[in-house]
């Protein structure tokens, strides 16, 4: 459960969406994340990733989803 929370937290941090959970106190962090463009860079990487890289990421996500189903 802690790991799933960490994954969700990091996903929101990268996307600049922490304030959806924590309110206005995290707006400066959200603004910084969006300005730096962490999610934009990740999306760009994915669009250019090799088939091998995509397969690794898909398998990782499948493993995470399998654990979520068992909870």
N, CA, C and O atoms as a Tinker XYZ file with bonds, in Angstrom:
   284  protein
     1  N      0.820000   -1.200000    0.000000    73     2
     2  CA     0.000000    0.000000    0.000000    64     1     3
     3  C      0.864000    1.266000    0.000000    63     2     4     5
     4  O      0.561000    2.240000   -0.689000    81     3
     5  N      1.947000    1.231000    0.788000    73     3     6
     6  CA     2.822000    2.409000    0.837000    64     5     7
     7  C      3.451000    2.679000   -0.522000    63     6     8     9
     8  O      3.586000    3.831000   -0.933000    81     7
     9  N      3.830000    1.625000   -1.210000    73     7    10
    10  CA     4.446000    1.782000   -2.523000    64     9    11
    11  C      3.444000    2.366000   -3.512000    63    10    12    13
    12  O      3.808000    3.212000   -4.328000    81    11
    13  N      2.188000    1.927000   -3.452000    73    11    14
    14  CA     1.171000    2.474000   -4.344000    64    13    15
    15  C      0.951000    3.953000   -4.065000    63    14    16    17
    16  O      0.771000    4.744000   -4.991000    81    15
    17  N      0.964000    4.326000   -2.794000    73    15    18
    18  CA     0.831000    5.735000   -2.438000    64    17    19
    19  C      2.002000    6.521000   -3.019000    63    18    20    21
    20  O      1.814000    7.609000   -3.563000    81    19
    21  N      3.213000    5.972000   -2.903000    73    19    22
    22  CA     4.388000    6.644000   -3.436000    64    21    23
    23  C      4.279000    6.818000   -4.953000    63    22    24    25
    24  O      4.597000    7.887000   -5.473000    81    23
    25  N      3.837000    5.793000   -5.658000    73    23    26
    26  CA     3.679000    5.886000   -7.106000    64    25    27
    27  C      2.671000    6.967000   -7.484000    63    26    28    29
    28  O      2.912000    7.754000   -8.399000    81    27
    29  N      1.549000    7.001000   -6.784000    73    27    30
    30  CA     0.525000    8.011000   -7.060000    64    29    31
    31  C      1.045000    9.412000   -6.749000    63    30    32    33
    32  O      0.809000   10.352000   -7.509000    81    31
    33  N      1.745000    9.545000   -5.639000    73    31    34
    34  CA     2.306000   10.834000   -5.256000    64    33    35
    35  C      3.290000   11.329000   -6.316000    63    34    36    37
    36  O      3.232000   12.488000   -6.728000    81    35
    37  N      4.182000   10.458000   -6.752000    73    35    38
    38  CA     5.186000   10.845000   -7.746000    64    37    39
    39  C      4.547000   11.177000   -9.095000    63    38    40    41
    40  O      5.002000   12.082000   -9.794000    81    39
    41  N      3.504000   10.452000   -9.457000    73    39    42
    42  CA     2.786000   10.730000  -10.703000    64    41    43
    43  C      2.188000   12.136000  -10.653000    63    42    44    45
    44  O      2.300000   12.904000  -11.608000    81    43
    45  N      1.561000   12.457000   -9.540000    73    43    46
    46  CA     0.956000   13.789000   -9.384000    64    45    47
    47  C      2.020000   14.882000   -9.286000    63    46    48    49
    48  O      1.833000   15.977000   -9.817000    81    47
    49  N      3.122000   14.595000   -8.617000    73    47    50
    50  CA     4.212000   15.561000   -8.520000    64    49    51
    51  C      4.746000   15.898000   -9.910000    63    50    52    53
    52  O      4.917000   17.071000  -10.241000    81    51
    53  N      5.009000   14.883000  -10.717000    73    51    54
    54  CA     5.545000   15.099000  -12.063000    64    53    55
    55  C      4.574000   15.871000  -12.946000    63    54    56    57
    56  O      4.993000   16.670000  -13.784000    81    55
    57  N      3.278000   15.635000  -12.759000    73    55    58
    58  CA     2.262000   16.294000  -13.585000    64    57    59
    59  C      1.872000   17.669000  -13.051000    63    58    60    61
    60  O      1.121000   18.395000  -13.703000    81    59
    61  N      2.373000   18.031000  -11.877000    73    59    62
    62  CA     1.988000   19.310000  -11.287000    64    61    63
    63  C      0.563000   19.284000  -10.776000    63    62    64    65
    64  O     -0.193000   20.235000  -10.974000    81    63
    65  N      0.193000   18.191000  -10.114000    73    63    66
    66  CA    -1.187000   18.017000   -9.661000    64    65    67
    67  C     -1.295000   17.650000   -8.175000    63    66    68    69
    68  O     -2.268000   17.022000   -7.758000    81    67
    69  N     -0.310000   18.037000   -7.394000    73    67    70
    70  CA    -0.370000   17.743000   -5.957000    64    69    71
    71  C     -1.496000   18.508000   -5.263000    63    70    72    73
    72  O     -2.083000   18.013000   -4.301000    81    71
    73  N     -1.792000   19.693000   -5.742000    73    71    74
    74  CA    -2.805000   20.528000   -5.086000    64    73    75
    75  C     -4.194000   19.908000   -5.145000    63    74    76    77
    76  O     -5.071000   20.273000   -4.362000    81    75
    77  N     -4.397000   18.979000   -6.063000    73    75    78
    78  CA    -5.678000   18.271000   -6.087000    64    77    79
    79  C     -5.867000   17.461000   -4.810000    63    78    80    81
    80  O     -6.996000   17.223000   -4.381000    81    79
    81  N     -4.766000   17.044000   -4.210000    73    79    82
    82  CA    -4.835000   16.278000   -2.965000    64    81    83
    83  C     -4.634000   17.142000   -1.731000    63    82    84    85
    84  O     -5.312000   16.959000   -0.720000    81    83
    85  N     -3.695000   18.089000   -1.816000    73    83    86
    86  CA    -3.252000   18.814000   -0.623000    64    85    87
    87  C     -3.699000   20.259000   -0.541000    63    86    88    89
    88  O     -3.454000   20.922000    0.467000    81    87
    89  N     -4.340000   20.755000   -1.562000    73    87    90
    90  CA    -4.837000   22.119000   -1.517000    64    89    91
    91  C     -3.802000   23.149000   -1.942000    63    90    92    93
    92  O     -2.765000   22.818000   -2.517000    81    91
    93  N     -4.106000   24.390000   -1.648000    73    91    94
    94  CA    -3.327000   25.513000   -2.162000    64    93    95
    95  C     -1.893000   25.572000   -1.643000    63    94    96    97
    96  O     -1.054000   26.253000   -2.233000    81    95
    97  N     -1.600000   24.875000   -0.557000    73    95    98
    98  CA    -0.239000   24.916000   -0.015000    64    97    99
    99  C      0.792000   24.333000   -0.978000    63    98   100   101
   100  O      1.970000   24.682000   -0.912000    81    99
   101  N      0.354000   23.453000   -1.865000    73    99   102
   102  CA     1.298000   22.825000   -2.798000    64   101   103
   103  C      1.265000   23.462000   -4.194000    63   102   104   105
   104  O      1.889000   22.950000   -5.123000    81   103
   105  N      0.543000   24.569000   -4.340000    73   103   106
   106  CA     0.513000   25.244000   -5.640000    64   105   107
   107  C      1.899000   25.656000   -6.141000    63   106   108   109
   108  O      2.169000   25.505000   -7.333000    81   107
   109  N      2.784000   26.167000   -5.292000    73   107   110
   110  CA     4.128000   26.507000   -5.801000    64   109   111
   111  C      4.865000   25.290000   -6.377000    63   110   112   113
   112  O      5.569000   25.399000   -7.381000    81   111
   113  N      4.698000   24.156000   -5.743000    73   111   114
   114  CA     5.331000   22.930000   -6.258000    64   113   115
   115  C      4.720000   22.551000   -7.596000    63   114   116   117
   116  O      5.440000   22.192000   -8.528000    81   115
   117  N      3.394000   22.628000   -7.701000    73   115   118
   118  CA     2.717000   22.321000   -8.966000    64   117   119
   119  C      3.182000   23.258000  -10.071000    63   118   120   121
   120  O      3.448000   22.823000  -11.192000    81   119
   121  N      3.279000   24.524000   -9.759000    73   119   122
   122  CA     3.733000   25.492000  -10.767000    64   121   123
   123  C      5.154000   25.165000  -11.229000    63   122   124   125
   124  O      5.457000   25.223000  -12.421000    81   123
   125  N      6.012000   24.823000  -10.283000    73   123   126
   126  CA     7.385000   24.473000  -10.626000    64   125   127
   127  C      7.425000   23.236000  -11.522000    63   126   128   129
   128  O      8.117000   23.222000  -12.540000    81   127
   129  N      6.684000   22.205000  -11.141000    73   127   130
   130  CA     6.667000   20.968000  -11.930000    64   129   131
   131  C      6.174000   21.215000  -13.348000    63   130   132   133
   132  O      6.714000   20.664000  -14.307000    81   131
   133  N      5.159000   22.034000  -13.470000    73   131   134
   134  CA     4.630000   22.332000  -14.809000    64   133   135
   135  C      5.583000   23.215000  -15.605000    63   134   136   137
   136  O      5.719000   23.052000  -16.818000    81   135
   137  N      6.241000   24.148000  -14.927000    73   135   138
   138  CA     7.198000   25.015000  -15.619000    64   137   139
   139  C      8.390000   24.208000  -16.135000    63   138   140   141
   140  O      8.817000   24.377000  -17.277000    81   139
   141  N      8.918000   23.339000  -15.288000    73   139   142
   142  CA    10.043000   22.496000  -15.677000    64   141   143
   143  C      9.609000   21.518000  -16.774000    63   142   144   145
   144  O     10.399000   21.178000  -17.654000    81   143
   145  N      8.373000   21.077000  -16.718000    73   143   146
   146  CA     7.834000   20.212000  -17.771000    64   145   147
   147  C      8.191000   18.746000  -17.627000    63   146   148   149
   148  O      8.477000   18.072000  -18.616000    81   147
   149  N      8.177000   18.254000  -16.405000    73   147   150
   150  CA     8.541000   16.860000  -16.166000    64   149   151
   151  C      7.633000   15.913000  -16.956000    63   150   152   153
   152  O      8.121000   14.997000  -17.618000    81   151
   153  N      6.333000   16.128000  -16.890000    73   151   154
   154  CA     5.410000   15.252000  -17.621000    64   153   155
   155  C      5.591000   15.408000  -19.128000    63   154   156   157
   156  O      5.528000   14.428000  -19.869000    81   155
   157  N      5.813000   16.628000  -19.572000    73   155   158
   158  CA     6.048000   16.877000  -21.002000    64   157   159
   159  C      7.266000   16.097000  -21.493000    63   158   160   161
   160  O      7.239000   15.492000  -22.565000    81   159
   161  N      8.337000   16.120000  -20.693000    73   159   162
   162  CA     9.542000   15.382000  -21.061000    64   161   163
   163  C      9.289000   13.877000  -21.079000    63   162   164   165
   164  O      9.769000   13.172000  -21.966000    81   163
   165  N      8.538000   13.393000  -20.103000    73   163   166
   166  CA     8.228000   11.963000  -20.065000    64   165   167
   167  C      7.397000   11.560000  -21.279000    63   166   168   169
   168  O      7.641000   10.516000  -21.884000    81   167
   169  N      6.419000   12.383000  -21.631000    73   167   170
   170  CA     5.596000   12.095000  -22.815000    64   169   171
   171  C      6.443000   12.088000  -24.083000    63   170   172   173
   172  O      6.245000   11.254000  -24.966000    81   171
   173  N      7.380000   13.015000  -24.166000    73   171   174
   174  CA     8.270000   13.074000  -25.332000    64   173   175
   175  C      9.133000   11.818000  -25.396000    63   174   176   177
   176  O      9.304000   11.227000  -26.462000    81   175
   177  N      9.673000   11.415000  -24.249000    73   175   178
   178  CA    10.478000   10.198000  -24.201000    64   177   179
   179  C      9.659000    9.000000  -24.680000    63   178   180   181
   180  O     10.131000    8.205000  -25.492000    81   179
   181  N      8.432000    8.875000  -24.173000    73   179   182
   182  CA     7.597000    7.747000  -24.565000    64   181   183
   183  C      7.324000    7.723000  -26.059000    63   182   184   185
   184  O      7.283000    6.657000  -26.672000    81   183
   185  N      7.137000    8.889000  -26.637000    73   183   186
   186  CA     6.858000    8.939000  -28.073000    64   185   187
   187  C      8.073000    8.535000  -28.901000    63   186   188   189
   188  O      7.940000    8.180000  -30.072000    81   187
   189  N      9.264000    8.589000  -28.290000    73   187   190
   190  CA    10.497000    8.251000  -28.994000    64   189   191
   191  C     11.135000    6.949000  -28.500000    63   190   192   193
   192  O     12.193000    6.550000  -28.986000    81   191
   193  N     10.495000    6.297000  -27.544000    73   191   194
   194  CA    11.075000    5.105000  -26.924000    64   193   195
   195  C     11.104000    3.934000  -27.895000    63   194   196   197
   196  O     10.262000    3.807000  -28.784000    81   195
   197  N     12.089000    3.097000  -27.696000    73   195   198
   198  CA    12.209000    1.895000  -28.520000    64   197   199
   199  C     11.131000    0.885000  -28.111000    63   198   200   201
   200  O     10.512000    1.003000  -27.054000    81   199
   201  N     10.929000   -0.094000  -28.966000    73   199   202
   202  CA     9.959000   -1.152000  -28.641000    64   201   203
   203  C     10.370000   -1.884000  -27.378000    63   202   204   205
   204  O      9.518000   -2.267000  -26.575000    81   203
   205  N     11.666000   -2.082000  -27.195000    73   203   206
   206  CA    12.156000   -2.758000  -25.990000    64   205   207
   207  C     11.834000   -1.942000  -24.745000    63   206   208   209
   208  O     11.351000   -2.483000  -23.750000    81   207
   209  N     12.099000   -0.648000  -24.800000    73   207   210
   210  CA    11.791000    0.213000  -23.651000    64   209   211
   211  C     10.303000    0.202000  -23.336000    63   210   212   213
   212  O      9.911000    0.114000  -22.172000    81   211
   213  N      9.474000    0.292000  -24.370000    73   211   214
   214  CA     8.021000    0.274000  -24.165000    64   213   215
   215  C      7.575000   -1.056000  -23.559000    63   214   216   217
   216  O      6.702000   -1.079000  -22.692000    81   215
   217  N      8.160000   -2.149000  -24.005000    73   215   218
   218  CA     7.813000   -3.463000  -23.463000    64   217   219
   219  C      8.185000   -3.544000  -21.985000    63   218   220   221
   220  O      7.422000   -4.077000  -21.180000    81   219
   221  N      9.343000   -3.022000  -21.630000    73   219   222
   222  CA     9.758000   -3.010000  -20.218000    64   221   223
   223  C      8.770000   -2.210000  -19.380000    63   222   224   225
   224  O      8.352000   -2.663000  -18.315000    81   223
   225  N      8.392000   -1.028000  -19.851000    73   223   226
   226  CA     7.449000   -0.184000  -19.115000    64   225   227
   227  C      6.072000   -0.829000  -19.017000    63   226   228   229
   228  O      5.430000   -0.762000  -17.969000    81   227
   229  N      5.618000   -1.449000  -20.092000    73   227   230
   230  CA     4.316000   -2.128000  -20.077000    64   229   231
   231  C      4.317000   -3.301000  -19.106000    63   230   232   233
   232  O      3.337000   -3.519000  -18.394000    81   231
   233  N      5.408000   -4.055000  -19.073000    73   231   234
   234  CA     5.502000   -5.174000  -18.134000    64   233   235
   235  C      5.537000   -4.690000  -16.689000    63   234   236   237
   236  O      4.928000   -5.301000  -15.812000    81   235
   237  N      6.243000   -3.602000  -16.445000    73   235   238
   238  CA     6.276000   -3.031000  -15.101000    64   237   239
   239  C      4.861000   -2.617000  -14.674000    63   238   240   241
   240  O      4.417000   -2.929000  -13.569000    81   239
   241  N      4.170000   -1.913000  -15.566000    73   239   242
   242  CA     2.807000   -1.470000  -15.256000    64   241   243
   243  C      1.885000   -2.664000  -15.038000    63   242   244   245
   244  O      1.028000   -2.629000  -14.155000    81   243
   245  N      2.049000   -3.717000  -15.830000    73   243   246
   246  CA     1.219000   -4.914000  -15.652000    64   245   247
   247  C      1.464000   -5.533000  -14.282000    63   246   248   249
   248  O      0.528000   -6.006000  -13.637000    81   247
   249  N      2.714000   -5.532000  -13.835000    73   247   250
   250  CA     3.026000   -6.062000  -12.515000    64   249   251
   251  C      2.401000   -5.227000  -11.408000    63   250   252   253
   252  O      1.856000   -5.773000  -10.448000    81   251
   253  N      2.475000   -3.919000  -11.535000    73   251   254
   254  CA     1.851000   -3.029000  -10.547000    64   253   255
   255  C      0.341000   -3.268000  -10.528000    63   254   256   257
   256  O     -0.260000   -3.386000   -9.460000    81   255
   257  N     -0.261000   -3.337000  -11.700000    73   255   258
   258  CA    -1.721000   -3.540000  -11.779000    64   257   259
   259  C     -2.127000   -4.884000  -11.193000    63   258   260   261
   260  O     -3.196000   -4.996000  -10.592000    81   259
   261  N     -1.293000   -5.903000  -11.358000    73   259   262
   262  CA    -1.591000   -7.221000  -10.782000    64   261   263
   263  C     -1.634000   -7.143000   -9.260000    63   262   264   265
   264  O     -2.503000   -7.737000   -8.622000    81   263
   265  N     -0.691000   -6.408000   -8.687000    73   263   266
   266  CA    -0.683000   -6.242000   -7.232000    64   265   267
   267  C     -1.923000   -5.481000   -6.772000    63   266   268   269
   268  O     -2.541000   -5.840000   -5.769000    81   267
   269  N     -2.282000   -4.443000   -7.499000    73   267   270
   270  CA    -3.469000   -3.650000   -7.155000    64   269   271
   271  C     -4.719000   -4.533000   -7.158000    63   270   272   273
   272  O     -5.573000   -4.402000   -6.281000    81   271
   273  N     -4.825000   -5.417000   -8.126000    73   271   274
   274  CA    -5.992000   -6.321000   -8.208000    64   273   275
   275  C     -6.089000   -7.229000   -6.993000    63   274   276   277
   276  O     -7.188000   -7.627000   -6.607000    81   275
   277  N     -4.967000   -7.560000   -6.389000    73   275   278
   278  CA    -4.939000   -8.502000   -5.255000    64   277   279
   279  C     -5.224000   -7.825000   -3.917000    63   278   280   281
   280  O     -5.431000   -8.497000   -2.906000    81   279
   281  N     -5.235000   -6.526000   -3.916000    73   279   282
   282  CA    -5.460000   -5.793000   -2.656000    64   281   283
   283  C     -6.937000   -5.751000   -2.334000    63   282   284
   284  O     -7.332000   -5.181000   -1.317000    81   283
